[in-house]
């Protein structure tokens, strides 16, 4: 009988005790020698016998699962992809197959089993790379220095449209990468491409987009200047663009009129958001009488006006951030030159790199006669109501006495709001005009600003021409 060692661990003592039982020593004696109760001894022996039986069993050689555990359909798809893309690695094949793909090692076994060789990538060209001429290289470096923030496509289009020099976008991309590596900068990971719903009109002046860019805070006064732009949907060109300090609905109507006269057209439709400068009876009446369909975007959905919102991002980067400080007069003075660049030089991805003017000059059916455009302001008018004047030829408005004309005492007068102000009309003719009507109306809403309205308001005589008939004809 073997005596237990005093330095043995508990697991070693259990092993020695089980071996002693297997040699036939009495259980009572083993329990006393090793300090383990007989119930535990029998339990340990049972476990040891089971482990020995499992150890002496025959085990099949090879992997636990067969090599062809991939389904036939998946293996067939993997083989087809390996045949179509022989230069792809097993990792690229697995990425192309998606979540259901087998492991890259399994794809390698499938290739070997079907005798599919992986081809190397394209060999380096034998012909030397074409180098840029000295003049082209200088123009590329100058453009990169001036507009490094632009993408390679925009840079290539700007150089082609302004200088007539064709340089591939990949060349600009390679030059930008070298520039960044030289300055120890790296490209940020490209964001995922969103799935947008695309729409586009098929003729110029079929749809205009209008909106304010309200992020221009002047450096000297701290006042916000509003960048008002009207964009043609088909060409992405600006038909109107200006910088304004205090815009309202009259500003929007005058901008539409200026654009209509400049391009000699009447647009088919105009789309605005729900801002106060784009809503009101005056704008609705003007568009209805001229024959323009007025569209407003859904509330809190700027994507409806997404083309112009995207254009504003370029305006902020390409124009406003290039001017320091932001002063109203210099910004407004230089804005026409930027609009000319945007319409005649800047390439657009949707237009395959061509400028907007190539589409703005296309044939369309929205041309208007000059005599209509000469008197187009007269269509911005709507009736407010009728009022019988007092014996003094006046009435009360904004809690003030308003005098129209003593010659119209005790007579009924029809009032219209127009771009000029509040018109008093009789027999279809304007006889008096209150020019600051809209300003007074805005001040009358506020409690503290009511004191800014004069205690007595006076109309002034006016004589306005009638409105000619609207005639939209094909441009020759």
C-alpha positions as a Python dict, from the first residue, in 0.01 Angstrom:
ca = {
    (1, 'X'): (0, 0, 0),
    (2, 'X'): (126, 344, -100),
    (3, 'X'): (114, 613, 166),
    (4, 'X'): (-10, 960, 54),
    (5, 'X'): (242, 1244, 39),
    (6, 'X'): (187, 1539, 272),
    (7, 'X'): (268, 1791, -5),
    (8, 'X'): (24, 1647, -259),
    (9, 'X'): (-259, 1864, -387),
    (10, 'X'): (-624, 1761, -328),
    (11, 'X'): (-662, 1653, -691),
    (12, 'X'): (-349, 1434, -666),
    (13, 'X'): (-484, 1274, -348),
    (14, 'X'): (-809, 1192, -525),
    (15, 'X'): (-622, 1032, -816),
    (16, 'X'): (-410, 821, -578),
    (17, 'X'): (-721, 720, -384),
    (18, 'X'): (-903, 609, -702),
    (19, 'X'): (-596, 410, -814),
    (20, 'X'): (-585, 242, -474),
    (21, 'X'): (-948, 135, -509),
    (22, 'X'): (-882, 5, -858),
    (23, 'X'): (-589, -203, -721),
    (24, 'X'): (-834, -375, -484),
    (25, 'X'): (-751, -212, -154),
    (26, 'X'): (-1041, -196, 93),
    (27, 'X'): (-1249, 116, 69),
    (28, 'X'): (-1251, 168, 447),
    (29, 'X'): (-872, 164, 459),
    (30, 'X'): (-839, 398, 158),
    (31, 'X'): (-1085, 640, 317),
    (32, 'X'): (-878, 651, 634),
    (33, 'X'): (-543, 682, 453),
    (34, 'X'): (-648, 964, 220),
    (35, 'X'): (-906, 1141, 437),
    (36, 'X'): (-1191, 1104, 185),
    (37, 'X'): (-1530, 963, 274),
    (38, 'X'): (-1639, 644, 103),
    (39, 'X'): (-1930, 809, -81),
    (40, 'X'): (-1692, 1051, -251),
    (41, 'X'): (-1448, 767, -326),
    (42, 'X'): (-1713, 572, -512),
    (43, 'X'): (-1817, 884, -701),
    (44, 'X'): (-1460, 959, -807),
    (45, 'X'): (-1409, 601, -918),
    (46, 'X'): (-1723, 608, -1130),
    (47, 'X'): (-1606, 925, -1303),
    (48, 'X'): (-1261, 784, -1366),
    (49, 'X'): (-1399, 467, -1525),
    (50, 'X'): (-1624, 672, -1758),
    (51, 'X'): (-1331, 893, -1863),
    (52, 'X'): (-1115, 586, -1934),
    (53, 'X'): (-1391, 434, -2148),
    (54, 'X'): (-1427, 753, -2353),
    (55, 'X'): (-1050, 776, -2397),
    (56, 'X'): (-1011, 426, -2539),
    (57, 'X'): (-1294, 458, -2793),
    (58, 'X'): (-1203, 470, -3163),
    (59, 'X'): (-1214, 830, -3303),
    (60, 'X'): (-1254, 898, -3680),
    (61, 'X'): (-970, 1093, -3837),
    (62, 'X'): (-1021, 1425, -4010),
    (63, 'X'): (-1252, 1722, -3932),
    (64, 'X'): (-1564, 1681, -3727),
    (65, 'X'): (-1782, 1813, -4016),
    (66, 'X'): (-1744, 1700, -4378),
    (67, 'X'): (-1568, 1932, -4622),
    (68, 'X'): (-1880, 1974, -4836),
    (69, 'X'): (-2107, 2121, -4568),
    (70, 'X'): (-2172, 2425, -4795),
    (71, 'X'): (-2507, 2391, -4973),
    (72, 'X'): (-2509, 2310, -5344),
    (73, 'X'): (-2679, 2641, -5434),
    (74, 'X'): (-2425, 2847, -5238),
    (75, 'X'): (-2132, 2654, -5379),
    (76, 'X'): (-2267, 2699, -5732),
    (77, 'X'): (-2302, 3075, -5674),
    (78, 'X'): (-1950, 3089, -5532),
    (79, 'X'): (-1807, 2903, -5831),
    (80, 'X'): (-1989, 3135, -6074),
    (81, 'X'): (-1855, 3445, -5900),
    (82, 'X'): (-1501, 3304, -5897),
    (83, 'X'): (-1528, 3240, -6271),
    (84, 'X'): (-1663, 3588, -6344),
    (85, 'X'): (-1412, 3762, -6113),
    (86, 'X'): (-1096, 3550, -6133),
    (87, 'X'): (-878, 3829, -5993),
    (88, 'X'): (-1086, 3869, -5675),
    (89, 'X'): (-939, 3741, -5351),
    (90, 'X'): (-1134, 3506, -5128),
    (91, 'X'): (-1211, 3800, -4898),
    (92, 'X'): (-1360, 4006, -5183),
    (93, 'X'): (-1562, 3705, -5299),
    (94, 'X'): (-1698, 3663, -4945),
    (95, 'X'): (-1785, 4035, -4928),
    (96, 'X'): (-1963, 4019, -5264),
    (97, 'X'): (-2168, 3714, -5157),
    (98, 'X'): (-2297, 3894, -4849),
    (99, 'X'): (-2393, 3757, -4505),
    (100, 'X'): (-2456, 3406, -4640),
    (101, 'X'): (-2100, 3374, -4772),
    (102, 'X'): (-1874, 3093, -4643),
    (103, 'X'): (-1541, 3173, -4482),
    (104, 'X'): (-1251, 3288, -4703),
    (105, 'X'): (-1070, 2957, -4630),
    (106, 'X'): (-1372, 2762, -4751),
    (107, 'X'): (-1380, 2971, -5070),
    (108, 'X'): (-1014, 2881, -5127),
    (109, 'X'): (-1101, 2509, -5090),
    (110, 'X'): (-1391, 2548, -5334),
    (111, 'X'): (-1156, 2712, -5586),
    (112, 'X'): (-907, 2430, -5546),
    (113, 'X'): (-1175, 2162, -5572),
    (114, 'X'): (-1311, 2307, -5896),
    (115, 'X'): (-965, 2387, -6036),
    (116, 'X'): (-1032, 2762, -6052),
    (117, 'X'): (-709, 2957, -6057),
    (118, 'X'): (-695, 3307, -5920),
    (119, 'X'): (-551, 3545, -6178),
    (120, 'X'): (-321, 3827, -6082),
    (121, 'X'): (-426, 4187, -6124),
    (122, 'X'): (-365, 4387, -6438),
    (123, 'X'): (-1, 4420, -6528),
    (124, 'X'): (164, 4759, -6527),
    (125, 'X'): (136, 4931, -6865),
    (126, 'X'): (440, 4910, -7087),
    (127, 'X'): (388, 5258, -7233),
    (128, 'X'): (507, 5546, -7016),
    (129, 'X'): (239, 5756, -6848),
    (130, 'X'): (134, 6068, -7032),
    (131, 'X'): (265, 6376, -6857),
    (132, 'X'): (97, 6713, -6847),
    (133, 'X'): (242, 6995, -7045),
    (134, 'X'): (409, 7279, -6860),
    (135, 'X'): (112, 7511, -6917),
    (136, 'X'): (-143, 7247, -6815),
    (137, 'X'): (54, 7158, -6505),
    (138, 'X'): (70, 7525, -6406),
    (139, 'X'): (-307, 7567, -6453),
    (140, 'X'): (-375, 7253, -6248),
    (141, 'X'): (-154, 7373, -5963),
    (142, 'X'): (-311, 7720, -5968),
    (143, 'X'): (-664, 7579, -5962),
    (144, 'X'): (-576, 7343, -5677),
    (145, 'X'): (-426, 7633, -5483),
    (146, 'X'): (-733, 7854, -5536),
    (147, 'X'): (-1009, 7594, -5495),
    (148, 'X'): (-861, 7306, -5302),
    (149, 'X'): (-1195, 7252, -5126),
    (150, 'X'): (-1362, 7137, -5451),
    (151, 'X'): (-1387, 6772, -5552),
    (152, 'X'): (-1193, 6625, -5847),
    (153, 'X'): (-1494, 6634, -6081),
    (154, 'X'): (-1565, 7001, -6007),
    (155, 'X'): (-1201, 7091, -6058),
    (156, 'X'): (-1188, 6910, -6393),
    (157, 'X'): (-1511, 7075, -6512),
    (158, 'X'): (-1399, 7423, -6404),
    (159, 'X'): (-1069, 7387, -6590),
    (160, 'X'): (-1244, 7258, -6902),
    (161, 'X'): (-1518, 7522, -6906),
    (162, 'X'): (-1295, 7819, -6820),
    (163, 'X'): (-963, 7737, -6994),
    (164, 'X'): (-1063, 7471, -7245),
    (165, 'X'): (-805, 7229, -7097),
    (166, 'X'): (-911, 6867, -7049),
    (167, 'X'): (-762, 6699, -6741),
    (168, 'X'): (-917, 6384, -6597),
    (169, 'X'): (-1071, 6391, -6248),
    (170, 'X'): (-838, 6106, -6146),
    (171, 'X'): (-540, 6335, -6211),
    (172, 'X'): (-684, 6599, -5978),
    (173, 'X'): (-759, 6331, -5721),
    (174, 'X'): (-402, 6203, -5737),
    (175, 'X'): (-260, 6553, -5708),
    (176, 'X'): (-480, 6631, -5406),
    (177, 'X'): (-375, 6307, -5236),
    (178, 'X'): (-7, 6386, -5282),
    (179, 'X'): (-66, 6735, -5150),
    (180, 'X'): (-236, 6602, -4839),
    (181, 'X'): (31, 6341, -4781),
    (182, 'X'): (296, 6610, -4804),
    (183, 'X'): (118, 6811, -4534),
    (184, 'X'): (62, 6502, -4314),
    (185, 'X'): (-315, 6502, -4367),
    (186, 'X'): (-535, 6212, -4464),
    (187, 'X'): (-866, 6174, -4637),
    (188, 'X'): (-1169, 6134, -4415),
    (189, 'X'): (-1372, 5817, -4474),
    (190, 'X'): (-1625, 5868, -4749),
    (191, 'X'): (-1984, 5889, -4619),
    (192, 'X'): (-2236, 5636, -4736),
    (193, 'X'): (-2436, 5739, -5041),
    (194, 'X'): (-2799, 5814, -4947),
    (195, 'X'): (-3079, 5683, -5165),
    (196, 'X'): (-3256, 5999, -5285),
    (197, 'X'): (-3558, 6017, -5508),
    (198, 'X'): (-3457, 6212, -5820),
    (199, 'X'): (-3685, 6431, -6031),
    (200, 'X'): (-3612, 6680, -6306),
    (201, 'X'): (-3811, 6887, -6553),
    (202, 'X'): (-3742, 6838, -6923),
    (203, 'X'): (-3737, 7199, -7047),
    (204, 'X'): (-3591, 7526, -6917),
    (205, 'X'): (-3820, 7759, -6720),
    (206, 'X'): (-4069, 7481, -6650),
    (207, 'X'): (-4002, 7507, -6276),
    (208, 'X'): (-3815, 7762, -6067),
    (209, 'X'): (-3696, 7699, -5711),
    (210, 'X'): (-3687, 7995, -5473),
    (211, 'X'): (-3555, 8034, -5120),
    (212, 'X'): (-3352, 8253, -4882),
    (213, 'X'): (-3005, 8168, -4753),
    (214, 'X'): (-3022, 8318, -4404),
    (215, 'X'): (-2669, 8249, -4273),
    (216, 'X'): (-2497, 8573, -4375),
    (217, 'X'): (-2438, 8784, -4064),
    (218, 'X'): (-2268, 9111, -4154),
    (219, 'X'): (-1941, 9174, -3973),
    (220, 'X'): (-1989, 9548, -3915),
    (221, 'X'): (-2352, 9570, -3804),
    (222, 'X'): (-2435, 9215, -3693),
    (223, 'X'): (-2749, 9230, -3910),
    (224, 'X'): (-2857, 8928, -4110),
    (225, 'X'): (-2845, 8964, -4488),
    (226, 'X'): (-3066, 8737, -4696),
    (227, 'X'): (-2933, 8568, -5009),
    (228, 'X'): (-3238, 8533, -5237),
    (229, 'X'): (-3199, 8299, -5534),
    (230, 'X'): (-3428, 8162, -5803),
    (231, 'X'): (-3296, 7845, -5968),
    (232, 'X'): (-3416, 7681, -6287),
    (233, 'X'): (-3487, 7313, -6217),
    (234, 'X'): (-3384, 7181, -6560),
    (235, 'X'): (-3053, 7365, -6595),
    (236, 'X'): (-2953, 7427, -6227),
    (237, 'X'): (-2881, 7784, -6333),
    (238, 'X'): (-2960, 8094, -6129),
    (239, 'X'): (-3218, 8309, -6308),
    (240, 'X'): (-3203, 8559, -6020),
    (241, 'X'): (-2969, 8613, -5726),
    (242, 'X'): (-2931, 8911, -5494),
    (243, 'X'): (-2842, 9006, -5136),
    (244, 'X'): (-3121, 9181, -4942),
    (245, 'X'): (-3146, 9324, -4592),
    (246, 'X'): (-3520, 9337, -4512),
    (247, 'X'): (-3708, 9103, -4744),
    (248, 'X'): (-4083, 9048, -4756),
    (249, 'X'): (-4334, 8913, -5007),
    (250, 'X'): (-4291, 9224, -5226),
    (251, 'X'): (-3920, 9143, -5252),
    (252, 'X'): (-4006, 8796, -5381),
    (253, 'X'): (-4247, 8932, -5643),
    (254, 'X'): (-3996, 9191, -5764),
    (255, 'X'): (-3729, 8919, -5789),
    (256, 'X'): (-3962, 8709, -6006),
    (257, 'X'): (-4035, 9010, -6225),
    (258, 'X'): (-3664, 9088, -6271),
    (259, 'X'): (-3594, 8726, -6367),
    (260, 'X'): (-3888, 8719, -6611),
    (261, 'X'): (-3766, 9036, -6783),
    (262, 'X'): (-3405, 8924, -6796),
    (263, 'X'): (-3487, 8590, -6959),
    (264, 'X'): (-3801, 8711, -7144),
    (265, 'X'): (-4008, 8421, -7009),
    (266, 'X'): (-4298, 8341, -6782),
    (267, 'X'): (-4218, 8024, -6584),
    (268, 'X'): (-4469, 7745, -6570),
    (269, 'X'): (-4437, 7691, -6192),
    (270, 'X'): (-4243, 7823, -5892),
    (271, 'X'): (-4179, 7629, -5572),
    (272, 'X'): (-4108, 7796, -5236),
    (273, 'X'): (-4096, 7688, -4876),
    (274, 'X'): (-4345, 7809, -4615),
    (275, 'X'): (-4158, 8121, -4505),
    (276, 'X'): (-4340, 8450, -4459),
    (277, 'X'): (-4167, 8597, -4765),
    (278, 'X'): (-4321, 8332, -4990),
    (279, 'X'): (-4682, 8329, -4870),
    (280, 'X'): (-4964, 8580, -4883),
    (281, 'X'): (-5255, 8698, -5094),
    (282, 'X'): (-5037, 8936, -5293),
    (283, 'X'): (-4803, 8661, -5421),
    (284, 'X'): (-5091, 8421, -5482),
    (285, 'X'): (-5284, 8683, -5679),
    (286, 'X'): (-4978, 8774, -5887),
    (287, 'X'): (-4901, 8411, -5980),
    (288, 'X'): (-5266, 8338, -6056),
    (289, 'X'): (-5309, 8639, -6284),
    (290, 'X'): (-4980, 8586, -6466),
    (291, 'X'): (-5042, 8212, -6512),
    (292, 'X'): (-4772, 8070, -6282),
    (293, 'X'): (-4846, 7766, -6069),
    (294, 'X'): (-4742, 7849, -5711),
    (295, 'X'): (-4619, 7546, -5514),
    (296, 'X'): (-4520, 7531, -5147),
    (297, 'X'): (-4310, 7252, -5001),
    (298, 'X'): (-4428, 7024, -4725),
    (299, 'X'): (-4373, 7163, -4376),
    (300, 'X'): (-4033, 7067, -4229),
    (301, 'X'): (-3931, 6894, -4553),
    (302, 'X'): (-3651, 7096, -4720),
    (303, 'X'): (-3570, 6799, -4947),
    (304, 'X'): (-3854, 6911, -5177),
    (305, 'X'): (-3641, 7217, -5254),
    (306, 'X'): (-3325, 7009, -5239),
    (307, 'X'): (-3162, 7132, -5560),
    (308, 'X'): (-3155, 7490, -5433),
    (309, 'X'): (-3049, 7383, -5083),
    (310, 'X'): (-2756, 7200, -5243),
    (311, 'X'): (-2680, 7512, -5444),
    (312, 'X'): (-2676, 7721, -5124),
    (313, 'X'): (-2409, 7491, -4984),
    (314, 'X'): (-2191, 7567, -5285),
    (315, 'X'): (-2267, 7939, -5258),
    (316, 'X'): (-2155, 7947, -4897),
    (317, 'X'): (-1835, 7757, -4971),
    (318, 'X'): (-1743, 7904, -5311),
    (319, 'X'): (-1844, 8266, -5252),
    (320, 'X'): (-1921, 8380, -4899),
    (321, 'X'): (-1641, 8190, -4724),
    (322, 'X'): (-1396, 8338, -4974),
    (323, 'X'): (-1483, 8692, -4858),
    (324, 'X'): (-1358, 8826, -4526),
    (325, 'X'): (-1507, 9025, -4361),
    (326, 'X'): (-1874, 9008, -4461),
    (327, 'X'): (-1969, 9363, -4561),
    (328, 'X'): (-2297, 9424, -4738),
    (329, 'X'): (-2183, 9650, -5024),
    (330, 'X'): (-1876, 9446, -5132),
    (331, 'X'): (-2071, 9120, -5111),
    (332, 'X'): (-2356, 9256, -5319),
    (333, 'X'): (-2119, 9418, -5569),
    (334, 'X'): (-1922, 9097, -5637),
    (335, 'X'): (-2227, 8869, -5644),
    (336, 'X'): (-2306, 8911, -6020),
    (337, 'X'): (-1955, 8791, -6113),
    (338, 'X'): (-2005, 8479, -5903),
    (339, 'X'): (-2346, 8414, -6062),
    (340, 'X'): (-2185, 8445, -6407),
    (341, 'X'): (-1921, 8191, -6304),
    (342, 'X'): (-2190, 7960, -6167),
    (343, 'X'): (-2400, 7973, -6484),
    (344, 'X'): (-2126, 7985, -6750),
    (345, 'X'): (-1821, 7805, -6605),
    (346, 'X'): (-1911, 7577, -6315),
    (347, 'X'): (-1985, 7221, -6424),
    (348, 'X'): (-2265, 7013, -6274),
    (349, 'X'): (-2262, 6640, -6219),
    (350, 'X'): (-2624, 6611, -6332),
    (351, 'X'): (-2527, 6784, -6659),
    (352, 'X'): (-2220, 6562, -6720),
    (353, 'X'): (-1984, 6843, -6630),
    (354, 'X'): (-2142, 7107, -6854),
    (355, 'X'): (-2238, 7455, -6726),
    (356, 'X'): (-2598, 7561, -6674),
    (357, 'X'): (-2609, 7797, -6971),
    (358, 'X'): (-2599, 7501, -7212),
    (359, 'X'): (-2949, 7408, -7096),
    (360, 'X'): (-3078, 7757, -7034),
    (361, 'X'): (-3022, 7835, -7403),
    (362, 'X'): (-3227, 7538, -7522),
    (363, 'X'): (-3559, 7589, -7700),
    (364, 'X'): (-3866, 7624, -7479),
    (365, 'X'): (-4228, 7736, -7498),
    (366, 'X'): (-4236, 7990, -7213),
    (367, 'X'): (-4135, 8307, -7403),
    (368, 'X'): (-4350, 8614, -7323),
    (369, 'X'): (-4425, 8925, -7526),
    (370, 'X'): (-4229, 9240, -7431),
    (371, 'X'): (-4540, 9453, -7381),
    (372, 'X'): (-4663, 9215, -7112),
    (373, 'X'): (-4328, 9218, -6933),
    (374, 'X'): (-4317, 9599, -6944),
    (375, 'X'): (-4633, 9621, -6731),
    (376, 'X'): (-4599, 9299, -6533),
    (377, 'X'): (-4608, 9481, -6195),
    (378, 'X'): (-4973, 9570, -6252),
    (379, 'X'): (-5067, 9202, -6209),
    (380, 'X'): (-4950, 9204, -5845),
    (381, 'X'): (-5278, 9330, -5703),
    (382, 'X'): (-5573, 9187, -5510),
    (383, 'X'): (-5890, 9334, -5365),
    (384, 'X'): (-5902, 9392, -4988),
    (385, 'X'): (-6253, 9530, -4954),
    (386, 'X'): (-6492, 9822, -5008),
    (387, 'X'): (-6548, 10123, -4786),
    (388, 'X'): (-6779, 10426, -4799),
    (389, 'X'): (-6575, 10733, -4714),
    (390, 'X'): (-6679, 10993, -4459),
    (391, 'X'): (-6786, 11350, -4531),
    (392, 'X'): (-6421, 11453, -4507),
    (393, 'X'): (-6320, 11187, -4759),
    (394, 'X'): (-6155, 10951, -4512),
    (395, 'X'): (-6201, 10647, -4285),
    (396, 'X'): (-6035, 10484, -3984),
    (397, 'X'): (-5761, 10223, -4018),
    (398, 'X'): (-5500, 10100, -3769),
    (399, 'X'): (-5686, 10309, -3510),
    (400, 'X'): (-5585, 10618, -3706),
    (401, 'X'): (-5763, 10870, -3927),
    (402, 'X'): (-5687, 10803, -4292),
    (403, 'X'): (-5774, 11066, -4556),
    (404, 'X'): (-5812, 10956, -4918),
    (405, 'X'): (-5956, 11256, -5110),
    (406, 'X'): (-6217, 11518, -5022),
    (407, 'X'): (-6358, 11483, -5374),
    (408, 'X'): (-6459, 11124, -5288),
    (409, 'X'): (-6664, 11213, -4981),
    (410, 'X'): (-6967, 10993, -4920),
    (411, 'X'): (-6867, 10764, -5208),
    (412, 'X'): (-6783, 10393, -5209),
    (413, 'X'): (-6420, 10315, -5284),
    (414, 'X'): (-6262, 9974, -5359),
    (415, 'X'): (-5922, 9912, -5197),
    (416, 'X'): (-5653, 9695, -5352),
    (417, 'X'): (-5309, 9600, -5222),
    (418, 'X'): (-5030, 9617, -5480),
    (419, 'X'): (-4652, 9639, -5491),
    (420, 'X'): (-4678, 10017, -5451),
    (421, 'X'): (-4902, 10005, -5146),
    (422, 'X'): (-5278, 10041, -5079),
    (423, 'X'): (-5469, 10162, -5384),
    (424, 'X'): (-5809, 10335, -5372),
    (425, 'X'): (-5994, 10259, -5695),
    (426, 'X'): (-6312, 10383, -5856),
    (427, 'X'): (-6452, 10257, -6186),
    (428, 'X'): (-6142, 10039, -6229),
    (429, 'X'): (-5898, 10332, -6207),
    (430, 'X'): (-5653, 10408, -5926),
    (431, 'X'): (-5733, 10749, -5777),
    (432, 'X'): (-5518, 10747, -5459),
    (433, 'X'): (-5232, 10548, -5310),
    (434, 'X'): (-5096, 10486, -4958),
    (435, 'X'): (-4738, 10377, -5026),
    (436, 'X'): (-4631, 10251, -4683),
    (437, 'X'): (-4942, 10042, -4623),
    (438, 'X'): (-4761, 9711, -4566),
    (439, 'X'): (-4510, 9873, -4331),
    (440, 'X'): (-4793, 10023, -4127),
    (441, 'X'): (-4975, 9691, -4122),
    (442, 'X'): (-4671, 9511, -3985),
    (443, 'X'): (-4621, 9773, -3715),
    (444, 'X'): (-4989, 9764, -3619),
    (445, 'X'): (-4951, 9400, -3512),
    (446, 'X'): (-4698, 9479, -3238),
    (447, 'X'): (-4808, 9656, -2919),
    (448, 'X'): (-4498, 9875, -2887),
    (449, 'X'): (-4453, 9946, -3258),
    (450, 'X'): (-4802, 10100, -3292),
    (451, 'X'): (-4661, 10430, -3166),
    (452, 'X'): (-4436, 10444, -3475),
    (453, 'X'): (-4740, 10487, -3701),
    (454, 'X'): (-4822, 10857, -3768),
    (455, 'X'): (-5141, 10982, -3601),
    (456, 'X'): (-5291, 11077, -3939),
    (457, 'X'): (-5232, 10896, -4269),
    (458, 'X'): (-5277, 11056, -4610),
    (459, 'X'): (-5325, 10898, -4951),
    (460, 'X'): (-5152, 11059, -5250),
    (461, 'X'): (-5297, 11089, -5600),
    (462, 'X'): (-5193, 10826, -5852),
    (463, 'X'): (-5258, 10730, -6212),
    (464, 'X'): (-5167, 10376, -6316),
    (465, 'X'): (-5196, 10209, -6652),
    (466, 'X'): (-5407, 9906, -6716),
    (467, 'X'): (-5273, 9552, -6745),
    (468, 'X'): (-5216, 9413, -7095),
    (469, 'X'): (-5334, 9065, -7182),
    (470, 'X'): (-5094, 8784, -7088),
    (471, 'X'): (-4962, 8606, -7398),
    (472, 'X'): (-4711, 8321, -7372),
    (473, 'X'): (-4564, 8228, -7709),
    (474, 'X'): (-4291, 8003, -7843),
    (475, 'X'): (-3951, 8167, -7864),
    (476, 'X'): (-3813, 8182, -8217),
}
